[in-house]
Amino acid sequence: MQTFQQTCANFINKAQYINGYTHQQTAQALQLPLGTVKSRIKAALKILKSKVI
């Protein structure tokens, strides 16, 4: 079973967020609601930030 952190990291990779896709494009590609995409990206970035600092 994946941890929430692993799930968020995987989501960032799948979302191709780092490749310059908008939240809307990511939501359409993954067939997820826009709000879900935004909240998962925010959570993942928060986790990444805590790992870097």
Distance bins in CASP14 RR format, pairs under 12 A and 6 or more apart:
PFRMAT RR
TARGET T0000
AUTHOR 0000-0000-0000
RMODE 2
METHOD distances of the structure
MODEL  1
1 7 0 0 0 0 1 0 0 0 0 0 0
2 8 0 0 0 0 1 0 0 0 0 0 0
2 9 0 0 0 0 1 0 0 0 0 0 0
2 10 1 0 0 1 0 0 0 0 0 0 0
2 11 0 0 0 0 0 1 0 0 0 0 0
3 9 0 0 0 0 1 0 0 0 0 0 0
3 10 0 0 0 0 0 1 0 0 0 0 0
3 47 0 0 0 0 1 0 0 0 0 0 0
4 10 0 0 0 0 0 1 0 0 0 0 0
4 11 0 0 0 0 0 1 0 0 0 0 0
4 39 0 0 0 0 0 1 0 0 0 0 0
4 40 0 0 0 0 0 1 0 0 0 0 0
4 43 1 0 0 1 0 0 0 0 0 0 0
4 44 0 0 0 0 1 0 0 0 0 0 0
4 46 0 0 0 0 0 1 0 0 0 0 0
4 47 0 0 0 0 1 0 0 0 0 0 0
5 11 0 0 0 0 0 1 0 0 0 0 0
5 12 0 0 0 0 0 1 0 0 0 0 0
5 40 0 0 0 0 0 1 0 0 0 0 0
5 43 0 0 0 0 1 0 0 0 0 0 0
5 44 0 0 0 0 1 0 0 0 0 0 0
5 45 0 0 0 0 0 1 0 0 0 0 0
5 46 0 0 0 0 0 1 0 0 0 0 0
5 47 1 0 1 0 0 0 0 0 0 0 0
5 48 0 0 0 0 1 0 0 0 0 0 0
5 50 0 0 0 0 1 0 0 0 0 0 0
5 51 0 0 0 0 1 0 0 0 0 0 0
6 12 0 0 0 0 0 1 0 0 0 0 0
6 13 0 0 0 0 0 1 0 0 0 0 0
6 44 0 0 0 0 0 1 0 0 0 0 0
6 47 0 0 0 0 1 0 0 0 0 0 0
7 13 0 0 0 0 0 1 0 0 0 0 0
7 14 0 0 0 0 0 1 0 0 0 0 0
7 15 0 0 0 0 0 1 0 0 0 0 0
7 40 0 0 0 0 1 0 0 0 0 0 0
7 43 0 0 0 0 1 0 0 0 0 0 0
7 44 0 0 0 0 1 0 0 0 0 0 0
7 47 0 0 0 0 1 0 0 0 0 0 0
8 14 0 0 0 0 0 1 0 0 0 0 0
8 15 0 0 0 0 0 1 0 0 0 0 0
8 17 0 0 0 0 0 1 0 0 0 0 0
8 37 0 0 0 0 0 1 0 0 0 0 0
8 39 0 0 0 0 0 1 0 0 0 0 0
8 40 1 0 0 1 0 0 0 0 0 0 0
8 41 0 0 0 0 1 0 0 0 0 0 0
8 42 0 0 0 0 1 0 0 0 0 0 0
8 43 1 0 1 0 0 0 0 0 0 0 0
8 44 1 1 0 0 0 0 0 0 0 0 0
8 45 0 0 0 0 1 0 0 0 0 0 0
8 46 0 0 0 0 1 0 0 0 0 0 0
8 47 1 0 1 0 0 0 0 0 0 0 0
8 48 0 0 0 0 1 0 0 0 0 0 0
8 49 0 0 0 0 0 1 0 0 0 0 0
8 50 0 0 0 0 0 1 0 0 0 0 0
8 51 0 0 0 0 0 1 0 0 0 0 0
9 15 0 0 0 0 0 1 0 0 0 0 0
9 17 0 0 0 0 0 1 0 0 0 0 0
9 18 0 0 0 0 0 1 0 0 0 0 0
9 40 0 0 0 0 0 1 0 0 0 0 0
9 41 0 0 0 0 0 1 0 0 0 0 0
9 43 0 0 0 0 0 1 0 0 0 0 0
9 44 1 0 0 1 0 0 0 0 0 0 0
9 45 0 0 0 0 0 1 0 0 0 0 0
9 46 0 0 0 0 0 1 0 0 0 0 0
9 47 1 0 0 1 0 0 0 0 0 0 0
9 48 1 0 0 1 0 0 0 0 0 0 0
9 51 0 0 0 0 1 0 0 0 0 0 0
10 17 0 0 0 0 0 1 0 0 0 0 0
10 30 0 0 0 0 0 1 0 0 0 0 0
10 40 0 0 0 0 1 0 0 0 0 0 0
10 44 0 0 0 0 1 0 0 0 0 0 0
10 47 0 0 0 0 0 1 0 0 0 0 0
11 17 0 0 0 0 1 0 0 0 0 0 0
11 18 0 0 0 0 0 1 0 0 0 0 0
11 26 0 0 0 0 1 0 0 0 0 0 0
11 27 0 0 0 0 0 1 0 0 0 0 0
11 30 0 0 0 0 1 0 0 0 0 0 0
11 32 0 0 0 0 1 0 0 0 0 0 0
11 36 0 0 0 0 1 0 0 0 0 0 0
11 37 0 0 0 0 1 0 0 0 0 0 0
11 38 0 0 0 0 0 1 0 0 0 0 0
11 39 0 0 0 0 0 1 0 0 0 0 0
11 40 1 0 1 0 0 0 0 0 0 0 0
11 41 1 0 0 1 0 0 0 0 0 0 0
11 42 0 0 0 0 0 1 0 0 0 0 0
11 43 0 0 0 0 1 0 0 0 0 0 0
11 44 1 0 1 0 0 0 0 0 0 0 0
11 45 0 0 0 0 0 1 0 0 0 0 0
11 47 0 0 0 0 0 1 0 0 0 0 0
11 48 0 0 0 0 0 1 0 0 0 0 0
12 18 1 0 0 1 0 0 0 0 0 0 0
12 19 0 0 0 0 0 1 0 0 0 0 0
12 20 0 0 0 0 0 1 0 0 0 0 0
12 21 0 0 0 0 0 1 0 0 0 0 0
12 26 0 0 0 0 1 0 0 0 0 0 0
12 30 0 0 0 0 0 1 0 0 0 0 0
12 37 0 0 0 0 0 1 0 0 0 0 0
12 40 0 0 0 0 1 0 0 0 0 0 0
12 41 1 0 0 1 0 0 0 0 0 0 0
12 42 0 0 0 0 0 1 0 0 0 0 0
12 43 0 0 0 0 1 0 0 0 0 0 0
12 44 1 0 1 0 0 0 0 0 0 0 0
12 45 1 0 0 1 0 0 0 0 0 0 0
12 46 0 0 0 0 0 1 0 0 0 0 0
12 47 0 0 0 0 1 0 0 0 0 0 0
12 48 1 0 0 1 0 0 0 0 0 0 0
13 19 0 0 0 0 0 1 0 0 0 0 0
13 26 0 0 0 0 0 1 0 0 0 0 0
13 30 0 0 0 0 0 1 0 0 0 0 0
13 40 0 0 0 0 0 1 0 0 0 0 0
13 41 0 0 0 0 0 1 0 0 0 0 0
13 44 0 0 0 0 1 0 0 0 0 0 0
13 48 0 0 0 0 0 1 0 0 0 0 0
14 21 0 0 0 0 0 1 0 0 0 0 0
14 26 0 0 0 0 1 0 0 0 0 0 0
14 27 0 0 0 0 0 1 0 0 0 0 0
14 29 0 0 0 0 1 0 0 0 0 0 0
14 30 1 0 0 1 0 0 0 0 0 0 0
14 31 0 0 0 0 0 1 0 0 0 0 0
14 32 0 0 0 0 0 1 0 0 0 0 0
14 37 0 0 0 0 0 1 0 0 0 0 0
14 40 0 0 0 0 1 0 0 0 0 0 0
14 41 0 0 0 0 0 1 0 0 0 0 0
14 44 0 0 0 0 0 1 0 0 0 0 0
15 21 1 0 0 1 0 0 0 0 0 0 0
15 22 0 0 0 0 0 1 0 0 0 0 0
15 23 0 0 0 0 1 0 0 0 0 0 0
15 24 0 0 0 0 0 1 0 0 0 0 0
15 25 0 0 0 0 1 0 0 0 0 0 0
15 26 1 0 1 0 0 0 0 0 0 0 0
15 27 0 0 0 0 1 0 0 0 0 0 0
15 28 0 0 0 0 0 1 0 0 0 0 0
15 29 1 0 0 1 0 0 0 0 0 0 0
15 30 1 0 0 1 0 0 0 0 0 0 0
15 31 0 0 0 0 0 1 0 0 0 0 0
15 32 0 0 0 0 1 0 0 0 0 0 0
15 34 0 0 0 0 0 1 0 0 0 0 0
15 36 0 0 0 0 0 1 0 0 0 0 0
15 37 1 0 0 1 0 0 0 0 0 0 0
15 38 0 0 0 0 0 1 0 0 0 0 0
15 39 0 0 0 0 0 1 0 0 0 0 0
15 40 1 0 0 1 0 0 0 0 0 0 0
15 41 1 0 0 1 0 0 0 0 0 0 0
15 42 0 0 0 0 0 1 0 0 0 0 0
15 43 0 0 0 0 0 1 0 0 0 0 0
15 44 0 0 0 0 1 0 0 0 0 0 0
15 45 0 0 0 0 0 1 0 0 0 0 0
16 22 0 0 0 0 0 1 0 0 0 0 0
16 23 0 0 0 0 0 1 0 0 0 0 0
16 25 0 0 0 0 1 0 0 0 0 0 0
16 26 1 0 0 1 0 0 0 0 0 0 0
16 27 0 0 0 0 0 1 0 0 0 0 0
16 28 0 0 0 0 0 1 0 0 0 0 0
16 29 1 0 0 1 0 0 0 0 0 0 0
16 30 0 0 0 0 1 0 0 0 0 0 0
16 37 0 0 0 0 0 1 0 0 0 0 0
16 41 0 0 0 0 0 1 0 0 0 0 0
17 23 0 0 0 0 1 0 0 0 0 0 0
17 25 0 0 0 0 1 0 0 0 0 0 0
17 26 1 0 0 1 0 0 0 0 0 0 0
17 27 0 0 0 0 0 1 0 0 0 0 0
17 29 0 0 0 0 0 1 0 0 0 0 0
17 30 0 0 0 0 0 1 0 0 0 0 0
17 37 0 0 0 0 1 0 0 0 0 0 0
17 38 0 0 0 0 0 1 0 0 0 0 0
17 40 0 0 0 0 1 0 0 0 0 0 0
17 41 1 0 1 0 0 0 0 0 0 0 0
17 42 0 0 0 0 0 1 0 0 0 0 0
17 44 0 0 0 0 1 0 0 0 0 0 0
17 45 0 0 0 0 1 0 0 0 0 0 0
17 48 0 0 0 0 0 1 0 0 0 0 0
18 26 0 0 0 0 0 1 0 0 0 0 0
18 41 0 0 0 0 0 1 0 0 0 0 0
18 44 0 0 0 0 0 1 0 0 0 0 0
18 45 0 0 0 0 0 1 0 0 0 0 0
18 48 0 0 0 0 0 1 0 0 0 0 0
19 25 0 0 0 0 1 0 0 0 0 0 0
19 26 0 0 0 0 1 0 0 0 0 0 0
19 29 0 0 0 0 0 1 0 0 0 0 0
20 26 0 0 0 0 1 0 0 0 0 0 0
20 41 0 0 0 0 0 1 0 0 0 0 0
21 27 0 0 0 0 1 0 0 0 0 0 0
21 28 0 0 0 0 1 0 0 0 0 0 0
21 29 1 0 0 1 0 0 0 0 0 0 0
21 30 0 0 0 0 0 1 0 0 0 0 0
21 37 0 0 0 0 1 0 0 0 0 0 0
21 41 0 0 0 0 0 1 0 0 0 0 0
22 28 0 0 0 0 1 0 0 0 0 0 0
22 29 0 0 0 0 0 1 0 0 0 0 0
22 34 0 0 0 0 1 0 0 0 0 0 0
22 37 0 0 0 0 1 0 0 0 0 0 0
22 38 0 0 0 0 0 1 0 0 0 0 0
22 41 0 0 0 0 0 1 0 0 0 0 0
23 29 0 0 0 0 0 1 0 0 0 0 0
23 30 0 0 0 0 0 1 0 0 0 0 0
23 32 0 0 0 0 0 1 0 0 0 0 0
23 33 0 0 0 0 0 1 0 0 0 0 0
23 34 1 0 0 1 0 0 0 0 0 0 0
23 35 0 0 0 0 1 0 0 0 0 0 0
23 36 0 0 0 0 0 1 0 0 0 0 0
23 37 1 0 1 0 0 0 0 0 0 0 0
23 38 1 0 1 0 0 0 0 0 0 0 0
23 39 0 0 0 0 0 1 0 0 0 0 0
23 40 0 0 0 0 0 1 0 0 0 0 0
23 41 1 0 0 1 0 0 0 0 0 0 0
23 42 0 0 0 0 0 1 0 0 0 0 0
24 30 0 0 0 0 0 1 0 0 0 0 0
24 32 0 0 0 0 0 1 0 0 0 0 0
24 33 0 0 0 0 0 1 0 0 0 0 0
24 34 1 0 0 1 0 0 0 0 0 0 0
24 35 0 0 0 0 0 1 0 0 0 0 0
24 37 0 0 0 0 1 0 0 0 0 0 0
24 38 0 0 0 0 1 0 0 0 0 0 0
25 32 0 0 0 0 0 1 0 0 0 0 0
25 34 0 0 0 0 0 1 0 0 0 0 0
25 37 0 0 0 0 1 0 0 0 0 0 0
26 32 1 0 0 1 0 0 0 0 0 0 0
26 33 0 0 0 0 0 1 0 0 0 0 0
26 34 0 0 0 0 1 0 0 0 0 0 0
26 35 0 0 0 0 0 1 0 0 0 0 0
26 36 0 0 0 0 0 1 0 0 0 0 0
26 37 1 0 1 0 0 0 0 0 0 0 0
26 38 0 0 0 0 1 0 0 0 0 0 0
26 40 0 0 0 0 1 0 0 0 0 0 0
26 41 1 0 0 1 0 0 0 0 0 0 0
26 44 0 0 0 0 0 1 0 0 0 0 0
27 33 1 0 0 1 0 0 0 0 0 0 0
27 34 1 0 1 0 0 0 0 0 0 0 0
27 35 1 0 0 1 0 0 0 0 0 0 0
27 36 1 0 0 1 0 0 0 0 0 0 0
27 37 1 0 1 0 0 0 0 0 0 0 0
27 38 0 0 0 0 1 0 0 0 0 0 0
27 39 0 0 0 0 0 1 0 0 0 0 0
27 40 0 0 0 0 0 1 0 0 0 0 0
27 41 0 0 0 0 0 1 0 0 0 0 0
28 34 0 0 0 0 1 0 0 0 0 0 0
28 37 0 0 0 0 1 0 0 0 0 0 0
29 37 0 0 0 0 1 0 0 0 0 0 0
30 36 0 0 0 0 1 0 0 0 0 0 0
30 37 1 0 0 1 0 0 0 0 0 0 0
30 40 0 0 0 0 1 0 0 0 0 0 0
30 41 0 0 0 0 0 1 0 0 0 0 0
31 37 0 0 0 0 0 1 0 0 0 0 0
32 38 0 0 0 0 1 0 0 0 0 0 0
32 39 0 0 0 0 0 1 0 0 0 0 0
32 40 0 0 0 0 1 0 0 0 0 0 0
32 41 0 0 0 0 0 1 0 0 0 0 0
33 39 0 0 0 0 1 0 0 0 0 0 0
33 40 0 0 0 0 0 1 0 0 0 0 0
34 40 0 0 0 0 0 1 0 0 0 0 0
34 41 0 0 0 0 0 1 0 0 0 0 0
35 41 0 0 0 0 1 0 0 0 0 0 0
35 42 0 0 0 0 1 0 0 0 0 0 0
35 43 0 0 0 0 0 1 0 0 0 0 0
36 42 0 0 0 0 0 1 0 0 0 0 0
36 43 0 0 0 0 0 1 0 0 0 0 0
37 43 0 0 0 0 0 1 0 0 0 0 0
37 44 0 0 0 0 0 1 0 0 0 0 0
38 44 0 0 0 0 0 1 0 0 0 0 0
38 45 0 0 0 0 0 1 0 0 0 0 0
39 45 0 0 0 0 0 1 0 0 0 0 0
39 46 0 0 0 0 0 1 0 0 0 0 0
40 46 0 0 0 0 0 1 0 0 0 0 0
40 47 0 0 0 0 0 1 0 0 0 0 0
41 47 0 0 0 0 0 1 0 0 0 0 0
41 48 0 0 0 0 0 1 0 0 0 0 0
42 48 0 0 0 0 0 1 0 0 0 0 0
42 49 0 0 0 0 0 1 0 0 0 0 0
43 49 0 0 0 0 0 1 0 0 0 0 0
43 50 0 0 0 0 0 1 0 0 0 0 0
44 50 0 0 0 0 0 1 0 0 0 0 0
44 51 0 0 0 0 0 1 0 0 0 0 0
45 51 0 0 0 0 0 1 0 0 0 0 0
45 52 0 0 0 0 0 1 0 0 0 0 0
46 52 0 0 0 0 0 1 0 0 0 0 0
46 53 0 0 0 0 0 1 0 0 0 0 0
47 53 0 0 0 0 0 1 0 0 0 0 0
END
